[in-house]
């Protein structure tokens, strides 16, 4: 595949205790021939062996490393990483993802769509399931639609911290990530702020073709979620659906406006 350089884009990677996964991600981008105006790795005070590996990787891949002297959580790591970005656009990817050849082909068109439409705030490349309300936009890119009366509670995920391209002025419109709270809460509050502040984004329909998420036994996911949020029991599922529908609509339309 011929090399492709995107000087207006910074690749931002958040990292914590998974330096082998980070190496795999950086190698994958290099293998696809993709280069960016800058690469920023935000590390949230990983353990010493991972910090040593980061220093080795930095020599090989020449990224800018921003660190924290103590572990301060996902919100802080996202904030310090975005603060280090100086280009107009940010490609955000967590260290446990791996881009595919299809992503390399589709990233250029995605970047052009964002550049050509000032009203757009981001382009999403990955999800666990499709956004429920989509309208055609361009090719396999669709526009996410949100209305208060839509019944599918997954409408809240108009924003997601899965791999996406966004304007680097993201904080100006939606506020900073909330710090000092659990990662799920941090992500949820950004979802709320994105809708409250009328965010607009595109969603790639073949979302499972652009990235794979790979967690090894040696470097497992660092996020743990309660069983009631993800269990398959019918009663739990019904209670979860009703609770989310009520809570999400209250937080977005009746609750306090969130700005990080």
C-alpha atoms as one frame of an Amber mdcrd trajectory, in Angstrom:
protein
   0.000   0.000   0.000   1.471   3.419  -0.952   2.316   5.692   1.985  -0.218
   8.332   3.035   0.678  11.359   5.131  -1.839  13.521   6.971   0.006  16.643
   8.177  -3.124  18.257   9.648  -3.863  15.253  11.882  -2.289  14.212  15.186
  -2.616  10.590  16.218  -3.483  10.666  19.939  -3.111   7.399  21.860  -4.015
   6.956  25.525  -1.937   4.356  27.354  -1.813   2.651  30.736   0.238  -0.478
  31.509  -0.127  -1.969  28.020   3.093  -1.045  26.238   3.154  -4.195  24.106
  -0.314  -3.318  22.834   0.928   0.189  22.108   3.858  -1.205  20.159   1.476
  -3.359  18.122  -0.677  -0.316  17.332   2.256   1.863  16.261   3.670  -0.947
  14.136   0.282  -1.441  12.479   0.062   2.208  11.407   3.629   2.064  10.103
   2.876  -1.166   8.231  -0.126   0.490   6.570   2.096   3.344   5.393   0.171
   5.938   7.406   1.983   8.965   8.801   0.626  11.960  10.697   1.623  15.513
  11.477   2.407  14.320  14.992   1.881  11.352  17.289   1.098  11.930  20.967
   1.075   9.136  23.542  -0.573  10.084  26.857   0.529   7.772  29.675  -1.261
   7.720  33.026   1.699   6.762  35.248   2.228   3.194  34.058   4.385   0.795
  36.076   8.169   0.979  35.688   8.580  -1.877  33.134   6.043  -0.205  30.845
   7.695   3.191  31.253  10.986   1.640  30.215   9.320   0.119  27.181   7.752
   3.484  26.353  11.210   5.082  26.295  12.400   2.401  23.876   9.339   2.840
  21.647   9.757   6.610  21.656  13.222   6.261  20.146  11.867   3.985  17.440
   8.646   5.802  16.551   9.482   9.397  17.550   6.219  10.233  19.291   5.668
  12.927  21.894   5.149  11.367  25.309   3.089  13.185  27.930   2.945  11.658
  31.388   1.475  12.059  34.851   3.514  11.616  38.071   0.600   9.685  39.627
  -2.336   7.784  38.170  -5.129  10.319  37.808  -7.643   8.391  35.703  -8.977
   8.380  32.178 -10.347  11.921  32.228  -6.980  13.431  33.102  -5.169  11.280
  30.565  -7.540  12.312  27.774  -7.200  15.965  28.768  -3.401  15.984  28.950
  -3.200  14.173  25.626  -5.540  16.555  23.813  -3.736  19.559  25.316  -0.549
  18.376  23.592  -2.153  18.388  20.128  -1.261  21.315  17.868  -2.820  20.231
  14.545  -6.396  21.059  13.433  -7.570  17.439  13.692  -7.090  14.608  16.185
  -7.341  10.882  15.455  -8.013   9.334  18.855  -7.228   5.629  19.345  -6.776
   3.644  22.555  -3.729   1.427  22.693  -5.597  -1.887  22.452  -6.965  -1.247
  18.936  -5.409  -2.303  15.625  -6.228  -0.526  12.325  -6.978  -2.545   9.193
  -6.109  -2.011   5.533  -9.697  -0.851   4.983  -9.179   1.878   7.567  -6.118
   3.083   5.684  -8.235   3.375   2.523 -11.156   5.105   4.222  -9.294   7.526
   6.461  -8.460  10.004   3.686 -12.122  10.318   2.620 -13.156  10.680   6.271
 -10.647  13.488   6.806 -11.900  15.280   3.686 -15.523  15.019   4.788 -14.690
  16.575   8.141 -12.626  19.345   6.542 -15.329  20.181   4.005 -18.219  20.392
   6.487 -17.626  22.896   9.321 -20.814  21.755  11.067 -19.409  18.258  11.615
 -17.530  17.611  14.860 -16.264  14.046  14.431 -16.218  10.851  12.384 -16.582
   7.538  14.230 -14.750   4.425  13.003 -15.593   1.719  15.540 -18.414   0.586
  17.807 -19.704  -2.557  19.448 -22.959  -2.103  17.518 -24.358   0.349  14.988
 -25.750   3.699  16.081 -29.550   3.232  15.935 -30.529   6.340  13.943 -28.573
   6.990  10.763 -29.182   8.795   7.469 -27.036   8.428   4.315 -24.266  10.998
   3.956 -21.462   9.930   1.590 -20.544   6.396   0.585 -20.412   4.259   3.721
 -20.426   7.320   5.951 -23.796   8.078   7.535 -24.913  10.941   9.755 -26.025
  10.163  13.299 -29.417  11.598  14.204 -30.617  12.344  17.725 -34.118  13.350
  18.816 -35.436  13.348  22.415 -38.370  11.097  21.477 -36.260   8.347  19.901
 -36.849   5.215  21.972 -33.611   3.286  21.539 -31.577   4.226  24.614 -28.283
   3.704  22.734 -28.984   7.106  21.164 -26.866   8.418  24.069 -23.745   7.162
  22.281 -23.827   9.927  19.699 -20.276  10.373  20.991 -17.982   7.456  21.867
 -14.356   7.243  22.934 -13.772   4.382  20.501 -11.501   5.304  17.543 -12.650
   8.516  15.905 -11.418  11.619  14.100 -12.406  14.943  15.633 -11.594  18.616
  15.453  -8.859  19.553  17.890 -11.094  22.406  19.110 -13.365  19.725  20.583
 -12.987  21.079  24.137 -14.093  24.573  23.070 -17.541  23.251  22.183 -18.026
  20.300  24.515 -15.812  21.010  27.503 -13.018  18.945  28.985 -13.317  15.385
  30.246 -14.362  15.223  33.881 -11.466  14.178  36.118 -11.383  12.361  39.434
 -14.304  10.016  38.686 -14.645   6.502  37.250 -13.889   6.086  33.543 -17.451
   5.028  32.647 -18.798   8.189  34.268 -16.226  10.315  32.459 -17.308   8.877
  29.110 -21.004   9.183  29.957 -20.732  12.868  30.832 -19.009  13.557  27.521
 -21.845  11.738  25.732 -24.330  14.000  27.509 -22.333  17.152  26.723 -22.026
  16.162  23.057 -25.814  15.962  22.708 -26.548  19.000  24.868 -24.194  21.127
  22.783 -25.671  19.858  19.503 -22.735  17.796  18.334 -22.836  16.402  14.818
 -20.984  13.321  13.712 -20.637  10.684  11.021 -20.690   6.932  11.598 -19.016
   4.425   9.275 -21.530   1.681   8.470 -18.986  -1.160   8.226 -17.686  -0.209
  11.670 -16.379  -3.684  12.389 -14.049  -3.590   9.371 -11.790  -0.649  10.256
 -10.323  -1.692  13.626 -10.024  -4.777  15.761  -9.822  -4.567  19.545  -7.306
  -7.025  20.941  -6.672  -7.642  24.636  -4.191 -10.362  25.542  -4.001 -12.294
  28.793  -0.718 -10.510  29.497  -2.256  -7.059  28.930  -6.005  -7.314  29.615
  -8.465  -4.447  29.597  -8.048  -2.182  32.611 -11.782  -1.352  32.786 -14.144
  -3.427  34.940 -17.925  -3.017  34.678 -20.688  -4.167  37.006 -22.616  -7.282
  36.020 -26.037  -5.647  36.125 -25.071  -3.314  33.293 -24.278  -6.145  30.896
 -26.125  -9.274  32.058 -28.536 -11.014  29.674 -31.288 -11.955  32.144 -34.663
 -10.794  30.730 -35.778  -8.964  33.883 -32.412  -7.253  34.221 -32.536  -6.240
  30.569 -35.989  -4.672  30.977 -35.043  -2.816  34.160 -31.825  -1.631  32.518
 -33.690  -0.350  29.437 -36.295   1.570  31.437 -33.709   3.022  33.791 -31.455
   4.186  30.964 -34.275   5.683  28.921 -35.461   7.763  31.880 -32.012   8.695
  33.143 -30.549   9.650  29.766 -33.466  11.883  28.809 -33.481  13.538  32.231
 -29.718  14.180  32.225 -29.731  15.565  28.674 -32.873  17.695  28.725 -33.631
  18.460  32.365 -30.301  18.060  34.103 -27.473  20.557  34.406 -25.637  21.372
  31.199 -22.331  19.488  31.137 -19.172  21.215  29.934 -16.387  19.062  31.383
